Amino acid sequence: MLLTLEAGSLALRIAPATGGAIHDLTFVGDGSRIPLLRAPREGADHVLDMASFPLVPFVNRIRGGRFTFRGREVVIRPNMANDISPLHGQGWLGSWTVERSSAREAELRFVHEAGEWPWAYEVRQLFSLEEEGLTLRLECRNRDVTPMPCGLGQHPYFPCTGETRIRTSVRTAFEIDEHVLPVGEVPAVGRYDLGDRAVCGQGLDHGFGGWGGEAVLSDPAWPGPLRLSSEEARFFQLYSPESGGIFVAEPVTHANAALNEPEERWGDLGLKVLEPGEAMALTMRLAIDGTAA
């Protein structure tokens, strides 16, 4: 069952039972419907078919599904076909409950009990739709009796053509191996320069450091440029398959495979350690920006 929010020319549909995901975000005007996020095919019911989904309590991959935290070895099984590393935590594969909803707002809740991920935690998503865009706040709270590592992100898919462009500021790029795991950090120049470039069909599946917290996405078919922003996200992940058609622009709080690094490096890589009862949040804003060039 989908939950629908409407504000001005914008319509948002949320799929609580499917990973707390966004089913679609559409601009409706002059008799036309323009998808601002990827439009799922008719009858799509898997989270990977949705328009966007939350990443919690970690983003991207854990190398080999193993990491050590303060003497405890944690082993997580792969959760996606044909990928040896577990991805994106538990929230995107779970069912969320609707805590409240109105014409323009909705709050979802997801509760994880300690198991393979050995900490209990609770997550809330607050969707606020306005005439100019969508604000989505994701908050994770450690419900366990011991400290828990944590990171957050969002995974929005965008439609694209040869005319779709991205403009954003990043300092570094993480080069990857055949398993999409980082092997080194280099300056974001050349093929990794995101200053102003075509974003469709680029053959990229990379993380970027030193993100400026804002990306402007544009396409002549859209009602205006889209400004994607997040104050809490210091890292950015871009997936642009060579086949084209879609790209993913993820605001994330930490680097890919950061959990595999020594805890002394976690601060630099964006990971947080939440004490019992402590919470962290990430807010993503997606706005139609008539002033962006």
QUISULWO-V422714 format. One record per residue. N is the residue number from 1. RES is the residue in one letter. NEAR is the number of other ideal C-beta (glycine too) atoms within 12 Angstrom. D_FIRST is the distance of its C-alpha to the first C-alpha in Angstrom with 2 decimals. Layout:
n=N res=RES near=NEAR d_first=D_FIRST
n=N res=RES near=NEAR d_first=D_FIRST
//
This chain:
n=1 res=M near=15 d_first=0.00
n=2 res=L near=24 d_first=3.80
n=3 res=L near=34 d_first=6.76
n=4 res=T near=27 d_first=9.81
n=5 res=L near=33 d_first=13.42
n=6 res=E near=24 d_first=16.53
n=7 res=A near=27 d_first=20.20
n=8 res=G near=21 d_first=22.99
n=9 res=S near=25 d_first=22.44
n=10 res=L near=36 d_first=19.57
n=11 res=A near=32 d_first=15.84
n=12 res=L near=40 d_first=13.49
n=13 res=R near=31 d_first=9.82
n=14 res=I near=38 d_first=8.68
n=15 res=A near=36 d_first=6.64
n=16 res=P near=34 d_first=7.75
n=17 res=A near=23 d_first=7.61
n=18 res=T near=33 d_first=9.34
n=19 res=G near=37 d_first=12.46
n=20 res=G near=43 d_first=11.46
n=21 res=A near=46 d_first=11.88
n=22 res=I near=48 d_first=12.17
n=23 res=H near=39 d_first=10.56
n=24 res=D near=36 d_first=13.31
n=25 res=L near=45 d_first=16.00
n=26 res=T near=33 d_first=17.91
n=27 res=F near=35 d_first=21.20
n=28 res=V near=22 d_first=21.54
n=29 res=G near=18 d_first=25.17
n=30 res=D near=9 d_first=27.93
n=31 res=G near=7 d_first=25.72
n=32 res=S near=13 d_first=24.48
n=33 res=R near=18 d_first=21.32
n=34 res=I near=26 d_first=22.32
n=35 res=P near=33 d_first=20.03
n=36 res=L near=41 d_first=21.24
n=37 res=L near=42 d_first=19.36
n=38 res=R near=31 d_first=18.95
n=39 res=A near=27 d_first=16.74
n=40 res=P near=30 d_first=14.77
n=41 res=R near=15 d_first=15.87
n=42 res=E near=9 d_first=14.05
n=43 res=G near=8 d_first=11.75
n=44 res=A near=21 d_first=12.17
n=45 res=D near=18 d_first=10.25
n=46 res=H near=20 d_first=12.98
n=47 res=V near=34 d_first=13.61
n=48 res=L near=27 d_first=16.85
n=49 res=D near=24 d_first=15.25
n=50 res=M near=36 d_first=13.50
n=51 res=A near=39 d_first=15.58
n=52 res=S near=46 d_first=16.46
n=53 res=F near=45 d_first=16.12
n=54 res=P near=50 d_first=18.23
n=55 res=L near=44 d_first=21.44
n=56 res=V near=49 d_first=22.61
n=57 res=P near=48 d_first=25.15
n=58 res=F near=47 d_first=26.94
n=59 res=V near=45 d_first=26.61
n=60 res=N near=46 d_first=27.57
n=61 res=R near=40 d_first=29.85
n=62 res=I near=39 d_first=32.00
n=63 res=R near=30 d_first=35.06
n=64 res=G near=22 d_first=35.38
n=65 res=G near=27 d_first=32.77
n=66 res=R near=22 d_first=35.59
n=67 res=F near=29 d_first=36.84
n=68 res=T near=18 d_first=39.14
n=69 res=F near=29 d_first=38.74
n=70 res=R near=17 d_first=41.71
n=71 res=G near=9 d_first=42.98
n=72 res=R near=19 d_first=39.68
n=73 res=E near=14 d_first=38.61
n=74 res=V near=27 d_first=34.86
n=75 res=V near=18 d_first=33.66
n=76 res=I near=30 d_first=30.12
n=77 res=R near=20 d_first=29.22
n=78 res=P near=22 d_first=27.92
n=79 res=N near=27 d_first=24.13
n=80 res=M near=21 d_first=24.03
n=81 res=A near=9 d_first=25.86
n=82 res=N near=11 d_first=29.32
n=83 res=D near=23 d_first=29.55
n=84 res=I near=22 d_first=31.99
n=85 res=S near=31 d_first=30.75
n=86 res=P near=33 d_first=27.61
n=87 res=L near=39 d_first=25.45
n=88 res=H near=39 d_first=23.64
n=89 res=G near=41 d_first=23.40
n=90 res=Q near=37 d_first=20.65
n=91 res=G near=43 d_first=17.92
n=92 res=W near=41 d_first=16.53
n=93 res=L near=32 d_first=16.21
n=94 res=G near=34 d_first=14.74
n=95 res=S near=22 d_first=11.65
n=96 res=W near=37 d_first=11.77
n=97 res=T near=21 d_first=11.54
n=98 res=V near=27 d_first=11.17
n=99 res=E near=22 d_first=14.84
n=100 res=R near=17 d_first=14.98
n=101 res=S near=25 d_first=13.82
n=102 res=S near=18 d_first=15.74
n=103 res=A near=18 d_first=16.21
n=104 res=R near=24 d_first=17.42
n=105 res=E near=26 d_first=16.65
n=106 res=A near=35 d_first=14.17
n=107 res=E near=27 d_first=15.27
n=108 res=L near=38 d_first=13.67
n=109 res=R near=27 d_first=15.80
n=110 res=F near=38 d_first=16.62
n=111 res=V near=24 d_first=19.61
n=112 res=H near=31 d_first=21.80
n=113 res=E near=16 d_first=24.64
n=114 res=A near=20 d_first=27.82
n=115 res=G near=17 d_first=28.05
n=116 res=E near=20 d_first=28.78
n=117 res=W near=36 d_first=28.28
n=118 res=P near=26 d_first=30.73
n=119 res=W near=35 d_first=29.59
n=120 res=A near=25 d_first=27.06
n=121 res=Y near=40 d_first=25.14
n=122 res=E near=33 d_first=22.33
n=123 res=V near=40 d_first=20.37
n=124 res=R near=32 d_first=18.84
n=125 res=Q near=47 d_first=17.33
n=126 res=L near=31 d_first=18.03
n=127 res=F near=46 d_first=16.74
n=128 res=S near=28 d_first=19.19
n=129 res=L near=36 d_first=19.11
n=130 res=E near=23 d_first=22.48
n=131 res=E near=21 d_first=24.13
n=132 res=E near=24 d_first=25.85
n=133 res=G near=33 d_first=23.11
n=134 res=L near=45 d_first=20.67
n=135 res=T near=31 d_first=21.81
n=136 res=L near=45 d_first=19.94
n=137 res=R near=29 d_first=21.68
n=138 res=L near=47 d_first=21.26
n=139 res=E near=30 d_first=23.37
n=140 res=C near=43 d_first=24.37
n=141 res=R near=29 d_first=26.64
n=142 res=N near=31 d_first=28.87
n=143 res=R near=25 d_first=28.62
n=144 res=D near=28 d_first=31.25
n=145 res=V near=13 d_first=34.98
n=146 res=T near=22 d_first=36.13
n=147 res=P near=24 d_first=35.63
n=148 res=M near=38 d_first=32.74
n=149 res=P near=43 d_first=32.68
n=150 res=C near=43 d_first=29.73
n=151 res=G near=46 d_first=28.54
n=152 res=L near=47 d_first=25.54
n=153 res=G near=49 d_first=24.20
n=154 res=Q near=48 d_first=21.51
n=155 res=H near=42 d_first=21.02
n=156 res=P near=41 d_first=20.37
n=157 res=Y near=36 d_first=20.95
n=158 res=F near=39 d_first=22.89
n=159 res=P near=31 d_first=24.00
n=160 res=C near=35 d_first=27.78
n=161 res=T near=20 d_first=30.92
n=162 res=G near=15 d_first=34.58
n=163 res=E near=18 d_first=34.74
n=164 res=T near=30 d_first=32.13
n=165 res=R near=31 d_first=33.89
n=166 res=I near=37 d_first=33.49
n=167 res=R near=27 d_first=35.85
n=168 res=T near=37 d_first=35.82
n=169 res=S near=23 d_first=38.33
n=170 res=V near=38 d_first=38.53
n=171 res=R near=23 d_first=41.70
n=172 res=T near=28 d_first=41.20
n=173 res=A near=33 d_first=39.33
n=174 res=F near=38 d_first=38.76
n=175 res=E near=25 d_first=40.07
n=176 res=I near=30 d_first=38.27
n=177 res=D near=18 d_first=39.24
n=178 res=E near=12 d_first=37.82
n=179 res=H near=22 d_first=35.11
n=180 res=V near=27 d_first=33.93
n=181 res=L near=30 d_first=35.63
n=182 res=P near=33 d_first=37.97
n=183 res=V near=18 d_first=41.70
n=184 res=G near=16 d_first=43.20
n=185 res=E near=28 d_first=42.79
n=186 res=V near=22 d_first=44.54
n=187 res=P near=18 d_first=44.93
n=188 res=A near=30 d_first=42.17
n=189 res=V near=15 d_first=44.51
n=190 res=G near=13 d_first=44.78
n=191 res=R near=18 d_first=41.68
n=192 res=Y near=31 d_first=39.98
n=193 res=D near=26 d_first=40.85
n=194 res=L near=39 d_first=37.76
n=195 res=G near=20 d_first=39.90
n=196 res=D near=17 d_first=39.19
n=197 res=R near=28 d_first=38.25
n=198 res=A near=25 d_first=36.17
n=199 res=V near=39 d_first=32.99
n=200 res=C near=31 d_first=31.80
n=201 res=G near=21 d_first=33.13
n=202 res=Q near=29 d_first=35.17
n=203 res=G near=19 d_first=34.90
n=204 res=L near=35 d_first=33.99
n=205 res=D near=29 d_first=31.89
n=206 res=H near=39 d_first=33.77
n=207 res=G near=47 d_first=33.64
n=208 res=F near=43 d_first=35.74
n=209 res=G near=35 d_first=37.52
n=210 res=G near=26 d_first=38.85
n=211 res=W near=36 d_first=35.95
n=212 res=G near=25 d_first=36.69
n=213 res=G near=25 d_first=33.18
n=214 res=E near=29 d_first=32.44
n=215 res=A near=42 d_first=31.85
n=216 res=V near=33 d_first=32.13
n=217 res=L near=41 d_first=30.32
n=218 res=S near=32 d_first=31.48
n=219 res=D near=27 d_first=31.26
n=220 res=P near=14 d_first=32.95
n=221 res=A near=21 d_first=29.82
n=222 res=W near=32 d_first=27.90
n=223 res=P near=29 d_first=28.41
n=224 res=G near=26 d_first=30.36
n=225 res=P near=28 d_first=30.73
n=226 res=L near=43 d_first=27.94
n=227 res=R near=33 d_first=29.18
n=228 res=L near=44 d_first=27.38
n=229 res=S near=32 d_first=28.82
n=230 res=S near=34 d_first=28.77
n=231 res=E near=18 d_first=31.73
n=232 res=E near=28 d_first=31.14
n=233 res=A near=41 d_first=30.77
n=234 res=R near=35 d_first=34.22
n=235 res=F near=43 d_first=33.07
n=236 res=F near=47 d_first=31.25
n=237 res=Q near=46 d_first=29.90
n=238 res=L near=45 d_first=30.02
n=239 res=Y near=35 d_first=28.79
n=240 res=S near=33 d_first=30.14
n=241 res=P near=20 d_first=30.51
n=242 res=E near=14 d_first=33.53
n=243 res=S near=13 d_first=31.44
n=244 res=G near=21 d_first=30.08
n=245 res=G near=21 d_first=27.05
n=246 res=I near=32 d_first=25.23
n=247 res=F near=40 d_first=26.33
n=248 res=V near=43 d_first=24.96
n=249 res=A near=48 d_first=26.54
n=250 res=E near=44 d_first=25.83
n=251 res=P near=45 d_first=27.24
n=252 res=V near=45 d_first=28.09
n=253 res=T near=45 d_first=30.34
n=254 res=H near=47 d_first=32.29
n=255 res=A near=43 d_first=33.78
n=256 res=N near=46 d_first=32.64
n=257 res=A near=38 d_first=34.12
n=258 res=A near=40 d_first=35.49
n=259 res=L near=42 d_first=35.03
n=260 res=N near=31 d_first=37.73
n=261 res=E near=27 d_first=40.27
n=262 res=P near=16 d_first=42.59
n=263 res=E near=22 d_first=41.28
n=264 res=E near=10 d_first=44.08
n=265 res=R near=17 d_first=42.37
n=266 res=W near=28 d_first=38.88
n=267 res=G near=18 d_first=39.62
n=268 res=D near=19 d_first=40.71
n=269 res=L near=34 d_first=37.71
n=270 res=G near=39 d_first=35.24
n=271 res=L near=39 d_first=34.18
n=272 res=K near=30 d_first=34.23
n=273 res=V near=27 d_first=35.11
n=274 res=L near=33 d_first=33.36
n=275 res=E near=19 d_first=35.46
n=276 res=P near=17 d_first=33.98
n=277 res=G near=16 d_first=31.94
n=278 res=E near=23 d_first=32.13
n=279 res=A near=25 d_first=29.25
n=280 res=M near=32 d_first=28.91
n=281 res=A near=30 d_first=26.63
n=282 res=L near=42 d_first=25.95
n=283 res=T near=28 d_first=24.98
n=284 res=M near=45 d_first=24.03
n=285 res=R near=31 d_first=24.67
n=286 res=L near=41 d_first=23.96
n=287 res=A near=33 d_first=25.94
n=288 res=I near=32 d_first=27.33
n=289 res=D near=25 d_first=31.01
n=290 res=G near=17 d_first=33.40
n=291 res=T near=11 d_first=36.37
n=292 res=A near=23 d_first=35.77
n=293 res=A near=12 d_first=38.12
//
